[in-house]
């Protein structure tokens, strides 16, 4: 990578999003490898809903932050909330205007901060015009989701831009075999790295300290889920059926419903005595809650978006010493440690019973199952591959 230790990272997640993703973790780990990072928040891949108060609030907050320009959030990380026209993303003129404004903002930042010849690290393809006149090193495409399958996304437009990106990217990283297969058709320097975990953080669940009071008041066995309660990701029908069959099991749901969601099944779940919705809990608190889980769940719907997923929660659960039950996502074909799989309500229920019959993982078992699937190990491997990609 020459002498460059600067990186412009194009994210699909805002820096202060409630649930941290690959993007924020990668930015932090890059700084630990002597990079300075300009983290560019989501440009808004989904058109806002006219009647959504949350969408309008987000637009207003984005405008306020955007006019302030890049802000320094850590010693080597700056965050830019791009000023964009939030409507008509399919329109080429709108995309041209948005990326033109972004390009000028990036250039000003580069000149002001001596941010010369940065590596470009992107999680989406709608950034090519914004770097067109900027001298840079590697272009890294980190493909962690099949974004074209997300509801509200212009799939045709996204796939067209993604092909452009794949044709010019120096190296591509994917988080599932399915995404690797898709990307390698266009770019033969494509590498598969599963999602990973901050083992040091989640292993705090092994501490012999008391549980949060609200969790301690829920009787065992506690069967838990942590994450966004999204009805295009989570199989709520599966959960409500199993909870109805087993009133002696207590299901703990940590997270909030996705923006704008109104789901009747979730409303029915909320009145059941053995399903407990605790709401959002900060990342730093999660080990304390996972400490109290007997089994952790990945009750994922199987659809075009999720089938290519490698849930970060898998290794987070294992790092906390909790055995896992999952629906048959693609990643489960290669990953079996601490895992049982259920294809439907009957087999998912049997998988939970099997895990409940076992003891929780010891710290030694947890470390063995996580192995080198940690943020530090993965970034080191990626940077090594990048050295040879030009």
C-alpha positions as CSV (number, residue, x, y, z in Angstrom):
1,X,0.0,0.0,0.0
2,X,3.0,2.3,-0.3
3,X,3.2,5.0,2.3
4,X,-0.5,5.7,2.5
5,X,-2.1,5.2,5.9
6,X,-5.3,7.1,5.2
7,X,-8.7,5.5,4.5
8,X,-12.0,6.9,3.2
9,X,-14.7,4.4,4.3
10,X,-18.1,4.6,2.7
11,X,-20.6,3.0,5.1
12,X,-24.2,2.0,4.9
13,X,-24.6,2.7,8.7
14,X,-24.5,5.9,10.6
15,X,-21.6,6.1,13.1
16,X,-24.0,6.5,16.1
17,X,-26.4,3.8,15.0
18,X,-27.8,1.8,18.0
19,X,-26.3,-1.5,16.8
20,X,-22.7,-1.4,15.6
21,X,-22.0,-3.3,12.4
22,X,-18.9,-4.4,10.4
23,X,-18.5,-0.8,9.3
24,X,-17.8,0.9,12.7
25,X,-15.7,-2.0,13.9
26,X,-13.6,-2.0,10.8
27,X,-13.0,1.7,11.1
28,X,-11.8,1.3,14.7
29,X,-9.6,-1.7,13.8
30,X,-8.0,0.2,10.9
31,X,-7.0,3.0,13.3
32,X,-5.2,0.4,15.4
33,X,-3.2,-0.5,12.3
34,X,-2.0,3.2,12.0
35,X,-4.7,4.4,9.6
36,X,-6.6,7.6,9.8
37,X,-10.2,7.1,8.7
38,X,-12.8,9.4,7.2
39,X,-16.0,7.5,7.9
40,X,-18.8,8.6,5.5
41,X,-22.2,7.7,6.8
42,X,-25.0,6.2,4.7
43,X,-26.1,8.3,1.7
44,X,-29.6,6.9,2.1
45,X,-30.1,3.9,-0.2
46,X,-33.8,3.7,0.5
47,X,-36.2,6.5,-0.5
48,X,-37.8,8.0,2.6
49,X,-41.5,7.3,3.2
50,X,-43.6,10.5,2.9
51,X,-45.7,9.6,5.9
52,X,-42.9,8.4,8.2
53,X,-42.1,10.8,11.1
54,X,-38.9,8.9,11.8
55,X,-37.7,9.3,8.2
56,X,-38.3,13.0,8.3
57,X,-36.6,13.3,11.7
58,X,-33.6,11.5,10.3
59,X,-33.5,13.8,7.3
60,X,-33.6,16.8,9.5
61,X,-30.9,15.5,11.8
62,X,-28.7,14.6,8.8
63,X,-29.1,18.1,7.4
64,X,-27.9,19.6,10.7
65,X,-24.9,17.4,10.9
66,X,-24.2,17.7,7.2
67,X,-23.8,21.4,7.3
68,X,-21.3,21.1,10.1
69,X,-19.0,19.1,7.9
70,X,-16.7,16.3,9.0
71,X,-16.5,15.9,12.8
72,X,-13.7,14.2,14.7
73,X,-15.1,11.4,16.9
74,X,-11.9,9.7,17.9
75,X,-8.2,10.6,17.6
76,X,-7.9,9.1,14.1
77,X,-11.6,8.9,13.0
78,X,-13.6,11.7,11.4
79,X,-17.3,11.2,10.5
80,X,-19.0,12.9,7.6
81,X,-22.8,13.0,7.3
82,X,-23.1,13.6,3.5
83,X,-25.5,16.3,2.3
84,X,-27.7,14.5,-0.3
85,X,-31.1,15.0,-2.0
86,X,-33.1,12.2,-0.1
87,X,-35.5,11.5,-3.0
88,X,-35.4,10.1,-6.5
89,X,-32.3,8.0,-6.0
90,X,-33.1,6.2,-9.3
91,X,-32.6,9.5,-11.2
92,X,-29.2,9.8,-12.7
93,X,-29.2,13.6,-12.3
94,X,-30.0,13.3,-8.6
95,X,-27.1,10.8,-8.1
96,X,-24.8,13.0,-10.1
97,X,-25.7,16.0,-7.9
98,X,-25.3,14.0,-4.6
99,X,-22.0,12.5,-5.5
100,X,-20.7,15.9,-6.9
101,X,-21.4,17.6,-3.5
102,X,-19.8,14.7,-1.7
103,X,-16.7,14.8,-3.9
104,X,-16.2,18.5,-3.2
105,X,-16.6,17.9,0.6
106,X,-14.1,15.0,0.5
107,X,-11.6,17.1,-1.4
108,X,-11.8,20.0,1.1
109,X,-11.3,17.5,3.9
110,X,-8.2,15.9,2.1
111,X,-6.6,19.3,1.6
112,X,-7.3,20.5,5.1
113,X,-6.1,17.3,6.8
114,X,-3.2,16.3,4.5
115,X,-5.2,13.1,3.8
116,X,-3.2,12.2,0.8
117,X,-3.7,9.1,-1.4
118,X,-6.2,7.3,0.7
119,X,-7.3,3.7,0.5
120,X,-11.0,3.6,-0.6
121,X,-13.0,1.1,1.5
122,X,-16.6,0.9,0.6
123,X,-19.7,-1.1,1.6
124,X,-21.9,0.1,-1.3
125,X,-21.3,1.1,-5.0
126,X,-22.9,4.5,-5.0
127,X,-19.6,6.3,-4.5
128,X,-17.7,5.9,-7.7
129,X,-18.3,9.5,-9.0
130,X,-17.4,10.9,-5.6
131,X,-13.9,9.5,-5.9
132,X,-13.5,10.0,-9.7
133,X,-11.0,12.9,-9.5
134,X,-9.4,11.9,-6.2
135,X,-6.0,10.2,-6.3
136,X,-6.2,7.0,-4.2
137,X,-4.7,3.7,-3.6
138,X,-6.6,0.4,-3.4
139,X,-10.3,0.3,-3.9
140,X,-11.7,-2.3,-1.4
141,X,-15.3,-3.5,-1.7
142,X,-16.4,-5.1,1.5
143,X,-19.6,-6.9,0.6
144,X,-21.3,-7.9,3.8
145,X,-25.0,-8.1,2.7
146,X,-27.0,-8.5,-0.5
147,X,-28.3,-5.0,-0.3
148,X,-30.2,-5.3,-3.5
149,X,-32.7,-7.7,-1.7
150,X,-33.5,-5.1,1.1
151,X,-37.1,-3.9,0.9
152,X,-37.3,-0.4,-0.6
153,X,-34.0,-0.7,-2.6
154,X,-33.9,-0.2,-6.3
155,X,-32.5,-3.6,-7.0
156,X,-31.9,-3.0,-10.8
157,X,-30.0,0.2,-10.2
158,X,-28.0,-1.2,-7.3
159,X,-26.9,-4.3,-9.2
160,X,-25.8,-2.2,-12.2
161,X,-23.7,0.1,-10.0
162,X,-22.3,-2.9,-8.1
163,X,-21.1,-4.5,-11.3
164,X,-19.3,-1.2,-12.1
165,X,-17.6,-1.3,-8.7
166,X,-16.7,-5.0,-9.0
167,X,-15.0,-4.3,-12.4
168,X,-12.7,-1.7,-10.9
169,X,-12.2,-2.8,-7.3
170,X,-8.6,-4.0,-6.5
171,X,-9.9,-6.5,-4.0
172,X,-13.2,-7.7,-2.7
173,X,-14.1,-9.2,0.7
174,X,-17.3,-11.0,1.4
175,X,-18.9,-12.4,4.5
176,X,-20.6,-15.5,3.1
177,X,-19.9,-18.1,0.4
178,X,-23.0,-16.9,-1.5
179,X,-21.7,-13.4,-1.7
180,X,-18.3,-14.7,-2.7
181,X,-19.8,-16.6,-5.5
182,X,-21.8,-13.6,-6.7
183,X,-18.8,-11.2,-6.6
184,X,-16.2,-13.5,-8.0
185,X,-18.1,-13.7,-11.3
186,X,-17.0,-10.1,-11.8
187,X,-13.8,-9.9,-9.8
188,X,-11.4,-12.8,-9.4
189,X,-9.6,-11.2,-6.4
190,X,-12.6,-12.0,-4.2
191,X,-12.0,-13.4,-0.7
192,X,-14.4,-14.8,1.9
193,X,-14.0,-13.8,5.5
194,X,-16.9,-14.7,7.9
195,X,-18.1,-12.2,10.3
196,X,-16.1,-12.0,13.5
197,X,-16.4,-10.9,17.1
198,X,-14.8,-8.7,19.8
199,X,-13.9,-11.7,21.9
200,X,-12.4,-9.6,24.7
201,X,-15.7,-7.7,25.1
202,X,-18.2,-10.5,24.9
203,X,-16.1,-12.9,27.1
204,X,-16.9,-10.5,30.0
205,X,-20.1,-12.7,30.2
206,X,-17.9,-15.2,32.1
207,X,-17.5,-12.9,35.0
208,X,-19.1,-14.2,38.2
209,X,-21.2,-11.1,38.9
210,X,-25.0,-10.6,39.3
211,X,-27.3,-10.3,36.4
212,X,-29.3,-7.1,35.5
213,X,-32.3,-7.1,37.9
214,X,-34.9,-7.2,35.1
215,X,-33.2,-10.3,33.7
216,X,-32.7,-12.0,37.1
217,X,-36.5,-11.6,37.7
218,X,-37.2,-13.8,34.6
219,X,-37.1,-17.5,35.6
220,X,-34.8,-20.0,33.8
221,X,-34.6,-21.4,31.2
222,X,-34.0,-18.1,29.4
223,X,-33.9,-18.4,25.6
224,X,-32.6,-15.1,24.2
225,X,-32.3,-13.1,21.0
226,X,-30.3,-9.9,20.6
227,X,-30.7,-7.6,17.6
228,X,-33.0,-5.5,15.5
229,X,-36.6,-6.9,15.5
230,X,-37.0,-6.7,11.8
231,X,-39.9,-8.6,10.2
232,X,-37.9,-9.2,7.0
233,X,-35.1,-10.8,9.1
234,X,-36.7,-12.4,12.1
235,X,-39.2,-15.3,11.9
236,X,-41.7,-14.1,14.5
237,X,-44.3,-16.7,13.5
238,X,-41.8,-19.4,14.4
239,X,-41.1,-17.8,17.8
240,X,-44.7,-17.3,18.8
241,X,-45.6,-20.9,17.9
242,X,-42.7,-22.4,20.0
243,X,-43.4,-20.0,22.9
244,X,-47.1,-21.1,22.8
245,X,-46.0,-24.8,23.0
246,X,-43.6,-24.2,25.9
247,X,-45.0,-21.9,28.5
248,X,-42.2,-23.1,30.8
249,X,-39.6,-21.5,28.6
250,X,-38.9,-17.8,28.9
251,X,-38.0,-15.9,25.7
252,X,-36.0,-12.7,26.1
253,X,-36.0,-10.3,23.2
254,X,-33.3,-7.5,23.4
255,X,-33.7,-4.9,20.6
256,X,-36.3,-2.7,19.0
257,X,-38.5,-3.1,15.9
258,X,-37.0,-1.6,12.8
259,X,-38.1,1.9,11.7
260,X,-41.6,2.2,10.4
261,X,-42.5,-1.4,11.2
262,X,-46.0,-2.4,12.3
263,X,-46.2,-6.2,12.8
264,X,-49.3,-7.9,14.2
265,X,-47.4,-11.0,15.3
266,X,-45.0,-8.9,17.4
267,X,-48.0,-7.2,19.1
268,X,-49.4,-10.7,20.0
269,X,-46.0,-11.8,21.3
270,X,-45.9,-8.7,23.6
271,X,-49.0,-9.9,25.6
272,X,-47.6,-13.5,26.1
273,X,-46.4,-14.1,29.7
274,X,-43.3,-16.0,28.6
275,X,-42.0,-13.6,26.0
276,X,-40.2,-10.6,27.5
277,X,-39.3,-7.6,25.4
278,X,-36.5,-5.7,27.1
279,X,-36.0,-3.1,24.4
280,X,-32.6,-1.8,23.2
281,X,-29.5,-2.3,25.3
282,X,-26.2,-0.6,24.6
283,X,-23.4,-2.7,23.1
284,X,-21.3,-2.4,26.3
285,X,-24.1,-3.9,28.3
286,X,-24.7,-7.0,26.2
287,X,-22.3,-9.4,27.9
288,X,-24.2,-8.8,31.2
289,X,-27.4,-9.9,29.5
290,X,-25.9,-12.8,27.6
291,X,-24.5,-14.1,30.9
292,X,-28.1,-14.9,31.8
293,X,-29.1,-16.7,28.6
294,X,-29.3,-20.5,28.7
295,X,-29.7,-20.7,24.9
296,X,-29.3,-17.9,22.2
297,X,-31.3,-17.8,19.0
298,X,-30.8,-16.9,15.3
299,X,-34.5,-17.3,14.3
300,X,-33.9,-15.9,10.8
301,X,-36.4,-15.9,8.0
302,X,-35.0,-17.5,4.9
303,X,-35.3,-15.1,2.0
304,X,-33.2,-13.5,-0.8
305,X,-31.6,-11.1,1.7
306,X,-31.0,-13.4,4.7
307,X,-29.7,-16.5,2.9
308,X,-26.4,-14.8,2.2
309,X,-26.0,-13.5,5.8
310,X,-23.3,-14.5,8.2
311,X,-24.8,-13.1,11.5
312,X,-22.3,-11.3,13.7
313,X,-24.4,-12.6,16.6
314,X,-23.2,-16.2,16.0
315,X,-19.7,-15.6,17.3
316,X,-20.9,-13.0,19.8
317,X,-23.1,-15.6,21.4
318,X,-20.3,-18.2,21.4
319,X,-17.8,-15.7,22.8
320,X,-20.2,-15.1,25.7
321,X,-20.4,-18.9,26.4
322,X,-24.0,-19.4,25.1
323,X,-25.0,-22.3,22.8
324,X,-26.9,-21.3,19.7
325,X,-29.9,-22.5,17.7
326,X,-30.4,-21.2,14.2
327,X,-32.6,-21.6,11.1
328,X,-30.6,-23.1,8.2
329,X,-28.8,-20.0,6.8
330,X,-26.0,-20.8,4.3
331,X,-23.3,-20.2,6.9
332,X,-24.6,-23.1,9.0
333,X,-23.5,-25.6,6.4
334,X,-19.8,-24.8,7.3
335,X,-20.1,-23.7,10.9
336,X,-21.3,-26.3,13.5
337,X,-19.5,-25.3,16.7
338,X,-21.9,-24.8,19.6
339,X,-24.8,-24.8,17.0
340,X,-28.0,-26.7,16.5
341,X,-30.2,-26.1,13.4
342,X,-34.0,-26.1,13.1
343,X,-35.7,-26.0,9.7
344,X,-39.3,-25.6,11.0
345,X,-41.1,-25.2,14.3
346,X,-40.8,-28.8,15.2
347,X,-37.1,-29.2,14.5
348,X,-36.3,-25.8,15.9
349,X,-38.0,-26.7,19.1
350,X,-36.1,-30.0,19.3
351,X,-32.8,-28.1,18.7
352,X,-33.6,-25.8,21.7
353,X,-34.3,-28.9,23.8
354,X,-30.9,-30.4,22.9
355,X,-29.1,-27.2,23.8
356,X,-30.9,-26.8,27.1
357,X,-29.9,-30.4,28.0
358,X,-26.2,-29.4,27.7
359,X,-24.2,-27.2,30.0
360,X,-23.2,-23.7,28.9
361,X,-19.8,-23.4,27.2
362,X,-16.7,-23.2,29.3
363,X,-14.3,-20.3,28.6
364,X,-12.0,-22.9,27.1
365,X,-14.7,-24.2,24.8
366,X,-15.7,-20.7,23.9
367,X,-12.2,-19.7,22.9
368,X,-11.8,-22.9,20.8
369,X,-15.0,-22.3,18.9
370,X,-14.3,-18.6,18.3
371,X,-10.7,-19.5,17.3
372,X,-9.2,-16.7,15.1
373,X,-12.5,-15.3,14.1
374,X,-11.8,-12.0,15.8
375,X,-11.6,-8.4,14.5
376,X,-7.9,-8.1,15.0
377,X,-7.1,-11.4,13.2
378,X,-9.4,-10.6,10.3
379,X,-8.1,-7.1,9.7
380,X,-4.5,-8.3,9.7
381,X,-5.3,-10.9,7.1
382,X,-7.2,-8.4,5.0
383,X,-4.4,-5.8,5.1
384,X,-1.9,-8.5,4.1
385,X,-3.9,-9.4,1.1
386,X,-4.3,-5.7,0.2
387,X,-0.5,-5.3,0.0
388,X,-0.5,-7.6,-3.0
389,X,-3.6,-6.4,-4.7
390,X,-2.1,-3.5,-6.8
